[in-house]
Amino acid sequence: MSEEIWTIRRVLTWTAQHFEKRGVDAPRLTAEVLLAHVLKTTRVRLYVDLDRPLEKEELAAFKALIARRMAGEPTQYLTGVREFYNRPFKVDARVLIPRPETELLVEAALHALPKDGPGTALDVCTGSGCIAISLAAERPQASVLATDLSPDACALARENAQALGVADRVSVLHGSLFTPLPPDARFQVVVSNPPYIASGEIPGLSAEVRREPRMALDGGPDGLALLRQVIEGARRVLVPGGLLAMEIGETQGPAVQALLQAAGYDNARVEKDLERRDRLAFGTQPVANQPRG
Ligand SMILES: C[S@@+](CC[C@H](N)C(=O)[O-])C[C@H]1O[C@@H](n2cnc3c(N)ncnc32)[C@H](O)[C@@H]1O
């Protein structure tokens, strides 16, 4: 950028073109989100102030973000925030950036929690806490436990629970899958978006995704390692009739359905996301049997 006067309009036009030429996703939107972040305003406000010139410091701060975005840092790590289920979650390199398709998982899990009564939910592999916190926020009498193997993710999930006013009903426990749970803990819903990408596919992911924690992505040699353990473990902690709801990779539907059936769930099924790709898998704890010991 030269030393001429840079208004919001001009900066946005220049940056959107620059991003487009370099193959950055959603170039105009990305330019607006980053500029709104630097100017501590909203994207709508930018349009009201299109002719406002940027101060030197503002321009310098924006240029620095452009450079980081060009180097592959995800937009949400740069702004430090991601909207999920209508709430702002703090995100940074400690956690996976919540994806819109995961909102479908929240939607499904909410059906299994009473609207006007107490409920119990477990979110295994909680990351930023987006699923656990959304469930607690949408069901004001529900108690939610959340686990994650990454102590950094647990710390951020706790910060988010605090910031979003549900820390009294969301407990974040550090440890692998079900191991940090009290022995007698039972849940109406177990929900999980575990790592499910096959290890060998990780080098081929976009630069942005590879900036996310490896522990959040790597599902072992076939991508199913964690899903298998969630399917097995949830049988031990679900109440009769309780729901297991998981996010899965688009090629994993048949394998996961078979795993759910083999583990003894009722009503094992796979559902698609809005782009018609297998994305969610469900099983119900049989009512007749006790949970497996
Ligand atoms: C795909 S991310 C999902 C994060 C969040 N639930 C979401 O939907 O955005 C998977 C998370 O699982 C965690 N994780 C990986 N292995 C785990 C394990 N054995 N036990 C618990 N959490 C694990 C990672 O640290 C990461 O936060």
Ligand as a Chemical Component Dictionary entry (heavy atoms), coordinates in Angstrom:
data_LIG
# 
_chem_comp.id                   LIG 
_chem_comp.type                 NON-POLYMER 
_chem_comp.pdbx_formal_charge   0 
_chem_comp.three_letter_code    LIG 
# 
loop_
_chem_comp_atom.comp_id 
_chem_comp_atom.atom_id 
_chem_comp_atom.alt_atom_id 
_chem_comp_atom.type_symbol 
_chem_comp_atom.charge 
_chem_comp_atom.model_Cartn_x 
_chem_comp_atom.model_Cartn_y 
_chem_comp_atom.model_Cartn_z 
_chem_comp_atom.pdbx_ordinal 
LIG C1  C1  C 0  -12.300 -31.974 16.509 1  
LIG S1  S1  S 1  -11.851 -31.161 18.014 2  
LIG C2  C2  C 0  -13.484 -30.698 18.560 3  
LIG C3  C3  C 0  -13.521 -29.517 19.477 4  
LIG C4  C4  C 0  -14.929 -29.020 19.773 5  
LIG N1  N1  N 0  -15.728 -30.029 20.441 6  
LIG C5  C5  C 0  -15.623 -28.567 18.504 7  
LIG O1  O1  O 0  -16.567 -29.238 18.072 8  
LIG O2  O2  O -1 -15.238 -27.541 17.935 9  
LIG C6  C6  C 0  -11.404 -32.552 18.985 10 
LIG C7  C7  C 0  -10.934 -32.270 20.422 11 
LIG O3  O3  O 0  -10.637 -33.545 21.000 12 
LIG C8  C8  C 0  -9.550  -33.413 21.884 13 
LIG N2  N2  N 0  -8.989  -34.758 22.101 14 
LIG C9  C9  C 0  -8.155  -35.482 21.314 15 
LIG N3  N3  N 0  -7.924  -36.680 21.856 16 
LIG C10 C10 C 0  -8.656  -36.740 22.995 17 
LIG C11 C11 C 0  -8.837  -37.726 24.002 18 
LIG N4  N4  N 0  -8.245  -38.913 23.946 19 
LIG N5  N5  N 0  -9.643  -37.430 25.045 20 
LIG C12 C12 C 0  -10.270 -36.234 25.136 21 
LIG N6  N6  N 0  -10.122 -35.258 24.214 22 
LIG C13 C13 C 0  -9.329  -35.511 23.161 23 
LIG C14 C14 C 0  -8.645  -32.415 21.205 24 
LIG O4  O4  O 0  -7.776  -31.813 22.137 25 
LIG C15 C15 C 0  -9.680  -31.444 20.600 26 
LIG O5  O5  O 0  -9.931  -30.386 21.486 27 
# 
loop_
_chem_comp_bond.comp_id 
_chem_comp_bond.atom_id_1 
_chem_comp_bond.atom_id_2 
_chem_comp_bond.value_order 
_chem_comp_bond.pdbx_ordinal 
LIG C1  S1  SING 1  
LIG S1  C2  SING 2  
LIG S1  C6  SING 3  
LIG C2  C3  SING 4  
LIG C3  C4  SING 5  
LIG C4  N1  SING 6  
LIG C4  C5  SING 7  
LIG C5  O1  DOUB 8  
LIG C5  O2  SING 9  
LIG C6  C7  SING 10 
LIG C7  O3  SING 11 
LIG C7  C15 SING 12 
LIG O3  C8  SING 13 
LIG C8  N2  SING 14 
LIG C8  C14 SING 15 
LIG N2  C9  SING 16 
LIG N2  C13 SING 17 
LIG C9  N3  DOUB 18 
LIG N3  C10 SING 19 
LIG C10 C11 SING 20 
LIG C10 C13 DOUB 21 
LIG C11 N4  SING 22 
LIG C11 N5  DOUB 23 
LIG N5  C12 SING 24 
LIG C12 N6  DOUB 25 
LIG N6  C13 SING 26 
LIG C14 O4  SING 27 
LIG C14 C15 SING 28 
LIG C15 O5  SING 29 
# 
